[in-house]
Amino acid sequence: MALEQELREYFGVDKRRVVLVGVGNPIRGDDAVGPTIIELLESRPIANVLLLNTESVPEAFTGKVEEFNPTHVLLIDAANFRGEPGETKLITGDQIGGHAISTHSLPLNIFISYIEKSLDVSVLLLGVQPYSIRLGEPMSEPLEEAAISIANTLYQILSE
């Protein structure tokens, strides 16, 4: 199933209050994909959408997520699921296991579980397969292209 269709099914018709969380280390190559997507969306505000660029510490933003009282929370991060660089996959907290790249101080499945339980909301991870997360490298071309495409898709869906 294509990403746009999967996201439309996730958000449904009642996409009232959405939090988009960009997770990743901006100095580790393709791990910057989550924050990059948030930065691309910041220039085009969307009603009832909270954009959070959390870099490697999404748990530091739980208060902002709780205050916003969302209907949907979508984390965006590089995830190694053995796909092609730039390929995307929607992943639940229970499915994370070995998918998420461990550049974060708290495992994402714990963060997701906390948000789901404290707010009674569905949380998904939009994983983007990285090419390289080496320290000091720029984001690869496939991930730059994926970031632009994902940002455009999210904007299109959430601004309808």
Contact map, one row per residue, 1 for C-alpha under 8 A:
1110110000000000000000000000000000000000000000000000000000000000000000000000000000000000000000000000000000000000000000000000000000000000000000000000000000000000
1111110000000000000000000000000000000000000000000000000000000000000000000000000000000000000000000000000000000000000000000000000000000000000000000000000000000000
1111111000000000000000000000000000000000000000000000000000000000000000000000000000000001100000000000000000000000000000000000000000000000000000000000000000000000
0111111100000000000000000000000000000000000000000000000000000000000000000000000000000000000000000000000000000000000000000000000000000000000000000000000010001000
1111111110000000000000000000000000000000000000000000000000000000000000000000000000000000000000000000000000000000000000000000000000000000000000000000000000000000
1111111111000000000000000000000000000000000000000000000000000000000000000000000000000000010000000000000000000000000000000000000000000000000000000000000000000000
0011111111100000000000000000000000000000000000000000000000000000000000000000000000000000000000000000000000000000000000000000000000000000000000000000000000000000
0001111111110000000000000000000000000000000000000000000000000000000000000000000000000000000000000000000000000000000000000000000000000000000000000000000000001000
0000111111110000000000000000000000000000000000000000000000000000000000000000000000000000000000000000000000000000000000000000000000000000000000000000000000000000
0000011111110000000000000000000000000000000000000000000000000000000000000000000000000000000000000000000000000000000000000000000000000000000000000000000000000000
0000001111111110000000000000000000000000000000000000000000000000000000010000000000000000000000000000000000000000000000000000000000000000000000000000000000000000
0000000111111110000000000000000000000000000000000000000000000000000000000000000000000000000000000000000000000000000000000000000000000000000000000000000000000000
0000000000111110000000000000000000000000000000000000000000000000000000000000000000000000000000000000000000000000000000000000000000000000000000000000000000000000
0000000000111111000000000000000000000000000000000000000000000000000000000000000000000000000000000000000000000000000000000000000000000000000000000000000000000000
0000000000111111110000000000000000000000000000000000000000000000000000110000000000000000000000000000000000000000000000000000000000000000000000000000000000000100
0000000000000111110000000000000000000000000000010000000000000000000001100000000000000000000000000000000000000000000000000000000000000000000000000000000000000000
0000000000000011111000000000000000000000000000011100000000000000000111110000000000000000000000000000000000000000000000000000000000000000000000000000000000000000
0000000000000011111100000000000000000000000000011100000000000000000001111100000000000000000000000000000000000000000000000000000000000000000000000000000000000000
0000000000000000111110000000000000000000000000001111000000000000100001011100000000000000000000000000000000000000000000000000000000000000000000000000000000000000
0000000000000000011111000000000000000100000000001111000000000000000000001111000000000000000000000000000000000000000000000000000000000000000000000000000000000000
0000000000000000001111100000000001100100000000000011110001000000000000001111000000000000000000000000000000000000000000000000000000000000000000000000000000000000
0000000000000000000111110000000011111100000000000011111000000000000000000011100000000000000000000000000000000000000000000000000000000000000000000000000000000000
0000000000000000000011111000000111100000000000000000111111000000000000000011110000000000000000000000000000000000000000000000000000000000000000000000000000000000
0000000000000000000001111100001111100000000000000000011100000000000000000000110000000000000000000000001100000000000000000000000000000000000000000000000000000000
0000000000000000000000111111001100000000000000000000001100000000000000000000000000000000000000000000001000000000000000000000000000000000000000000000000000000000
0000000000000000000000011111101110100000000000000000001000000000000000000000000000000000000000000000000000000000000000000000000000000000000000000000000000000000
0000000000000000000000001111101100000000000000000000000000000000000000000000000000000000000000000000000000000000000000000000000000000011110000000000000000000000
0000000000000000000000001111111100000000000000000000000000000000000000000000000000000000000000000000000000000000000000000000000000011111111000000000000000000000
0000000000000000000000000111111100000000000000000000000000000000000000000000000000000000000000000000000000000000000000000000000000011111111100000000000000000000
0000000000000000000000000001111110000000000000000000000000000000000000000000010000000000000000000000000000000000000000000000000001111000011100100000000000000000
0000000000000000000000011111111111000000000000000000000000000000000000000000110000000000000000000000000000000000000000000000000001011000001000000000000000000000
0000000000000000000000111111111111110000000000000000001000000000000000000000110000000000000000000000000000000000000000000000000000000000001000000000000000000000
0000000000000000000001110100011111111000000000000000000000000000000000000001110000000000000000000000000000000000000000000000000100000000001000110010000000000000
0000000000000000000011110000001111111100000000000000101000000000000000000011110000000000000000000000000000000000000000000000000000000000000000000010000000000000
0000000000000000000011110100000111111110000000000000111000000000000000000001000000000000000000000000000000000000000000000000000000000000000000000000000000000000
0000000000000000000001000000000111111111000000000000000000000000000000000000000000000000000000000000000000000000000000000000000000000000000000000010000000000000
0000000000000000000001000000000011111111100000000000000000000000000000000000000000000000000000000000000000000000000000000000000000000000000000000011011000000000
0000000000000000000111000000000001111111110000000011100000000000000000000000000000000000000000000000000000000000000000000000000000000000000000000000001000000000
0000000000000000000000000000000000111111111000000000100000000000000000000000000000000000000000000000000000000000000000000000000000000000000000000000000000000000
0000000000000000000000000000000000011111111100000000000000000000000000000000000000000000000000000000000000000000000000000000000000000000000000000001001000000000
0000000000000000000000000000000000001111111110000010000000000000000000000000000000000000000000000000000000000000000000000000000000000000000000000000001000100000
0000000000000000000000000000000000000111111110000010000000000000000000000000000000000000000000000000000000000000000000000000000000000000000000000000000000000000
0000000000000000000000000000000000000011111110000000000000000000000000000000000000000000000000000000000000000000000000000000000000000000000000000000000000000000
0000000000000000000000000000000000000001111111000000000000000000000000000000000000000000000000000000000000000000000000000000000000000000000000000000000000100000
0000000000000000000000000000000000000000111111101000000000000000000000000000000000000000000000000000000000000000000000000000000000000000000000000000000000000000
0000000000000000000000000000000000000000000111111000000000000000000000000000000000000000000000000000000000000000000000000000000000000000000000000000000000100110
0000000000000000000000000000000000000000000011111000000000000000000000000000000000000000000000000000000000000000000000000000000000000000000000000000000000000010
0000000000000001110000000000000000000000000001111100000000000000000000000000000000000000000000000000000000000000000000000000000000000000000000000000000000000000
0000000000000000111100000000000000000000000011111110000000000000000000000000000000000000000000000000000000000000000000000000000000000000000000000000000000000100
0000000000000000111100000000000000000000000000011111000000000000000100000000000000000000000000000000000000000000000000000000000000000000000000000000000000000000
0000000000000000001111000000000000000100110000001111100000000000000000000000000000000000000000000000000000000000000000000000000000000000000000000000000000000000
0000000000000000001111000000000000000100000000000111110000001000000000000000000000000000000000000000000000000000000000000000000000000000000000000000000000000000
0000000000000000000011100000000001100110000000000011111000000000000000000000000000000000000000000000000000000000000000000000000000000000000000000000000000000000
0000000000000000000011110000000000100000000000000001111111011000000000000000000000000000000000000000000000000000000000000000000000000000000000000000000000000000
0000000000000000000001111100000101100000000000000000111111000000000000000000000000000000000000000000000000000000000000000000000000000000000000000000000000000000
0000000000000000000000111000000000000000000000000000011111000000000000000000000000000000000000000000001110000000000000000000000000000000000000000000000000000000
0000000000000000000000100000000000000000000000000000011111111000000000000000000000000000000000000000000111000000000000000000000000000000000000000000000000000000
0000000000000000000010100000000000000000000000000000011111111100000000000000000000000000000000000000000000000010000000000000000000000000000000000000000000000000
0000000000000000000000000000000000000000000000000000000011111100000000000000000000000000000000000000000001000010000000000000000000000000000000000000000000000000
0000000000000000000000000000000000000000000000000000010011111110000000000000000000000000000000000000000000000000000000000000000000000000000000000000000000000000
0000000000000000000000000000000000000000000000000001010011111111100000000000000000000000000000000000000000000000000000000000000000000000000000000000000000000000
0000000000000000000000000000000000000000000000000000000001111111110000000000000000000000000000000000000000000000001000000000000000000000000000000000000000000000
0000000000000000000000000000000000000000000000000000000000011111111000000000000000000000000000000000000000000000000000000000000000000000000000000000000000000000
0000000000000000000000000000000000000000000000000000000000001111111100000000000000000000000000000000000000000000000000000000000000000000000000000000000000000000
0000000000000000001000000000000000000000000000000000000000001111111111000000000000000000000000000000000000000000000000000000000000000000000000000000000000000000
0000000000000000000000000000000000000000000000000000000000000111111111000000000000000000000000000000000000000000001000100000000000000000000000000000000000000000
0000000000000000000000000000000000000000000000000000000000000011111110000000000000000000000000000000000000000000000000000000000000000000000000000000000000000000
0000000000000000100000000000000000000000000000000100000000000001111111000000000000000000000000000000000000000000000000000000000000000000000000000000000000000000
0000000000000000100000000000000000000000000000000000000000000000111111100000000000000000000000000000000000000000000000100000000000000000000000000000000000000000
0000000000000001111000000000000000000000000000000000000000000000110111111000000000000000000000000000000000000000000000101000000000000000000000000000000000000000
0000000000000011110000000000000000000000000000000000000000000000000011111000000000000000000000000000000000000000000000001100000000000000000000000000000000000000
0000000000100010111000000000000000000000000000000000000000000000000001111100000000000000000000000000000000000000000000001110000000000000000000000000000000000000
0000000000000000011110000000000000000000000000000000000000000000000001111110000000000000000000000000000000000000000000001111000000000000000000000000000000000000
0000000000000000011110000000000000000000000000000000000000000000000000011111000000000000000000000000000000000000000000000011110000000000000000000000000000000000
0000000000000000000111100000000001000000000000000000000000000000000000001111100000000000000000000000000000000000000000000011110000000000000000000000000000000000
0000000000000000000111100000000011100000000000000000000000000000000000000111110000000000000000000000000000000000000000000000111100000000000000000000000000000000
0000000000000000000001110000001111000000000000000000000000000000000000000011111000000000000000000001000000000000000000000000111100000000000000000000000000000000
0000000000000000000000110000011111000000000000000000000000000000000000000001111100000000000000000001100000000000000000000000001111000000000000000000000000000000
0000000000000000000000000000000000000000000000000000000000000000000000000000111110000000000000000011100000000000000000000000001111000000000000000000000000000000
0000000000000000000000000000000000000000000000000000000000000000000000000000011111100000000000000111100000000000000000000000001111000000000000000000000000000000
0000000000000000000000000000000000000000000000000000000000000000000000000000001111100000000000000110000000000000000000000000000010000000000000000000000000000000
0000000000000000000000000000000000000000000000000000000000000000000000000000000111110000000000000000000000000000000000000000000010000000000000000000000000000000
0000000000000000000000000000000000000000000000000000000000000000000000000000000111111010000000000000000000000000000000000000000010000000000000000000000000000000
0000000000000000000000000000000000000000000000000000000000000000000000000000000001111110000000000000000000000000000000000000000011100000000000000000000000000000
0000000000000000000000000000000000000000000000000000000000000000000000000000000000111110000000000000000000000000000000000000000111100000000001100000000000000000
0000000000000000000000000000000000000000000000000000000000000000000000000000000000011111000000000000000000000000000000000000000111100000000001101100000000000000
0000000000000000000000000000000000000000000000000000000000000000000000000000000000111111100000000000000000000000000000000000000110000000000000000100000000000000
0010000000000000000000000000000000000000000000000000000000000000000000000000000000000111110000000000000000000000000000000000011110000000000000000000000000000000
0010000000000000000000000000000000000000000000000000000000000000000000000000000000000011111000000000000000000000000000000000011100000000000000000000000000000000
0000010000000000000000000000000000000000000000000000000000000000000000000000000000000001111100000000000000000000000000000001111000000000000000000000000000000000
0000000000000000000000000000000000000000000000000000000000000000000000000000000000000000111110110000000000000000000000000001111000000000000000000000000000000000
0000000000000000000000000000000000000000000000000000000000000000000000000000000000000000011111110000000000000000000000000011100000000000000000000000000000000000
0000000000000000000000000000000000000000000000000000000000000000000000000000000000000000001111110000000000011101100000000011100000000000000000000000000000000000
0000000000000000000000000000000000000000000000000000000000000000000000000000000000000000000111111000000000001000000000000000000000000000000000000000000000000000
0000000000000000000000000000000000000000000000000000000000000000000000000000000000000000001111111010000000000000000000000000000000000000000000000000000000000000
0000000000000000000000000000000000000000000000000000000000000000000000000000000000000000001111111111000000011000000000000000000000000000000000000000000000000000
0000000000000000000000000000000000000000000000000000000000000000000000000000000000000000000001111111000000001000000000000000000000000000000000000000000000000000
0000000000000000000000000000000000000000000000000000000000000000000000000000000110000000000000011111100000000000000000000000000000000000000000000000000000000000
0000000000000000000000000000000000000000000000000000000000000000000000000000001110000000000000111111100000000000000000000000000000000000000000000000000000000000
0000000000000000000000000000000000000000000000000000000000000000000000000000111100000000000000011111110000010000000000000000001000000000000000000000000000000000
0000000000000000000000000000000000000000000000000000000000000000000000000000011100000000000000000111111100000000000000000000000000000000000000000000000000000000
0000000000000000000000000000000000000000000000000000000000000000000000000000000000000000000000000001111110100000000000000000000000000000000000000000000000000000
0000000000000000000000011000000000000000000000000000000100000000000000000000000000000000000000000000111110000000000000000000000000000000000000000000000000000000
0000000000000000000000010000000000000000000000000000000110000000000000000000000000000000000000000000111111110000000000000000000000000000000000000000000000000000
0000000000000000000000000000000000000000000000000000000110000000000000000000000000000000000000000000011111100000000000000000000000000000000000000000000000000000
0000000000000000000000000000000000000000000000000000000010100000000000000000000000000000000000000000000111110110000000000000000000000000000000000000000000000000
0000000000000000000000000000000000000000000000000000000000000000000000000000000000000000000000000000010111111110000000000000000000000000000000000000000000000000
0000000000000000000000000000000000000000000000000000000000000000000000000000000000000000000010010001000101111111000000000000000000000000000000000000000000000000
0000000000000000000000000000000000000000000000000000000000000000000000000000000000000000000011011000000000111111100000000000000000000000000000000000000000000000
0000000000000000000000000000000000000000000000000000000000000000000000000000000000000000000010000000000001111111110000000000000000000000000000000000000000000000
0000000000000000000000000000000000000000000000000000000001100000000000000000000000000000000000000000000001111111111000000000000000000000000000000000000000000000
0000000000000000000000000000000000000000000000000000000000000000000000000000000000000000000010000000000000011111111100000011000000000000000000000000000000000000
0000000000000000000000000000000000000000000000000000000000000000000000000000000000000000000010000000000000001111111110000000000000000000000000000000000000000000
0000000000000000000000000000000000000000000000000000000000000000000000000000000000000000000000000000000000000111111111000000000000000000000000000000000000000000
0000000000000000000000000000000000000000000000000000000000000100010000000000000000000000000000000000000000000011111111111010000000000000000000000000000000000000
0000000000000000000000000000000000000000000000000000000000000000000000000000000000000000000000000000000000000001111111111110000000000000000000000000000000000000
0000000000000000000000000000000000000000000000000000000000000000000000000000000000000000000000000000000000000000111111111000000000000000000000000000000000000000
0000000000000000000000000000000000000000000000000000000000000000000000000000000000000000000000000000000000000000011111110000000000000000000000000000000000000000
0000000000000000000000000000000000000000000000000000000000000000010011000000000000000000000000000000000000000000001111111000000000000000000000000000000000000000
0000000000000000000000000000000000000000000000000000000000000000000000000000000000000000000000000000000000000000001111111100000000000000000000000000000000000000
0000000000000000000000000000000000000000000000000000000000000000000001111000000000000000000000000000000000000000001110111110000000000000000000000000000000000000
0000000000000000000000000000000000000000000000000000000000000000000000111000000000000000000000000000000000000000000100011111000000000000000000000000000000000000
0000000000000000000000000000000000000000000000000000000000000000000000011110000000000000000110000000000000000001001100001111100000000000000000000000000000000000
0000000000000000000000000000000000000000000000000000000000000000000000001110000000000000011110000000000000000001000000000111110000000000000000000000000000000000
0000000000000000000000000000000000000000000000000000000000000000000000000111100000000000011110000000000000000000000000000011111000000000000000000000000000000000
0000000000000000000000000000000000000000000000000000000000000000000000000111100000000001111000000000000000000000000000000001111100000000000000000000000000000000
0000000000000000000000000000000000000000000000000000000000000000000000000001111100000001111000000001000000000000000000000000111110000000000000000000000000000000
0000000000000000000000000000000010000000000000000000000000000000000000000001111100001111100000000000000000000000000000000000011111000000000000100000000000000000
0000000000000000000000000000000000000000000000000000000000000000000000000000011111111111000000000000000000000000000000000000001111100000000000000000000000000000
0000000000000000000000000000011000000000000000000000000000000000000000000000011100011100000000000000000000000000000000000000000111111000000000100000000000000000
0000000000000000000000000000010000000000000000000000000000000000000000000000000000011100000000000000000000000000000000000000000011111000000101100000000000000000
0000000000000000000000000001111000000000000000000000000000000000000000000000000000000000000000000000000000000000000000000000000001111100001100000000000000000000
0000000000000000000000000001111000000000000000000000000000000000000000000000000000000000000000000000000000000000000000000000000001111110100000000000000000000000
0000000000000000000000000001100000000000000000000000000000000000000000000000000000000000000000000000000000000000000000000000000000011111100000000000000000000000
0000000000000000000000000011100000000000000000000000000000000000000000000000000000000000000000000000000000000000000000000000000000001111100000000000000000000000
0000000000000000000000000011100000000000000000000000000000000000000000000000000000000000000000000000000000000000000000000000000000000111110000000000000000000000
0000000000000000000000000011100000000000000000000000000000000000000000000000000000000000000000000000000000000000000000000000000000001111111000000000000000000000
0000000000000000000000000011110000000000000000000000000000000000000000000000000000000000000000000000000000000000000000000000000000000001111100000000000000000000
0000000000000000000000000001111110000000000000000000000000000000000000000000000000000000000000000000000000000000000000000000000000010000111110110000000000000000
0000000000000000000000000000110000000000000000000000000000000000000000000000000000000000000000000000000000000000000000000000000000110000011111110000000000000000
0000000000000000000000000000000000000000000000000000000000000000000000000000000000000000000000000000000000000000000000000000000000000000001111111000000000000000
0000000000000000000000000000000000000000000000000000000000000000000000000000000000001100000000000000000000000000000000000000000000100000000111111100000000000000
0000000000000000000000000000010010000000000000000000000000000000000000000000000000001100000000000000000000000000000000000000000101100000001111111110000000000000
0000000000000000000000000000000010000000000000000000000000000000000000000000000000000000000000000000000000000000000000000000000000000000001111111111000000000000
0000000000000000000000000000000000000000000000000000000000000000000000000000000000000100000000000000000000000000000000000000000000000000000011111111100000000000
0000000000000000000000000000000000000000000000000000000000000000000000000000000000000110000000000000000000000000000000000000000000000000000001111111110000000000
0000000000000000000000000000000011011000000000000000000000000000000000000000000000000000000000000000000000000000000000000000000000000000000000111111111000000000
0000000000000000000000000000000000001001000000000000000000000000000000000000000000000000000000000000000000000000000000000000000000000000000000011111111100000000
0000000000000000000000000000000000000000000000000000000000000000000000000000000000000000000000000000000000000000000000000000000000000000000000001111111110000000
0000000000000000000000000000000000001000000000000000000000000000000000000000000000000000000000000000000000000000000000000000000000000000000000000111111111000000
0000000000000000000000000000000000001101100000000000000000000000000000000000000000000000000000000000000000000000000000000000000000000000000000000011111111100000
0000000000000000000000000000000000000000000000000000000000000000000000000000000000000000000000000000000000000000000000000000000000000000000000000001111111110000
0001000000000000000000000000000000000000000000000000000000000000000000000000000000000000000000000000000000000000000000000000000000000000000000000000111111111000
0000000000000000000000000000000000000000000000000000000000000000000000000000000000000000000000000000000000000000000000000000000000000000000000000000011111111100
0000000000000000000000000000000000000000100101000000000000000000000000000000000000000000000000000000000000000000000000000000000000000000000000000000001111111110
0000000000000000000000000000000000000000000000000000000000000000000000000000000000000000000000000000000000000000000000000000000000000000000000000000000111111111
0001000100000000000000000000000000000000000000000000000000000000000000000000000000000000000000000000000000000000000000000000000000000000000000000000000011111111
0000000000000010000000000000000000000000000001001000000000000000000000000000000000000000000000000000000000000000000000000000000000000000000000000000000001111111
0000000000000000000000000000000000000000000001100000000000000000000000000000000000000000000000000000000000000000000000000000000000000000000000000000000000111111
0000000000000000000000000000000000000000000000000000000000000000000000000000000000000000000000000000000000000000000000000000000000000000000000000000000000011111
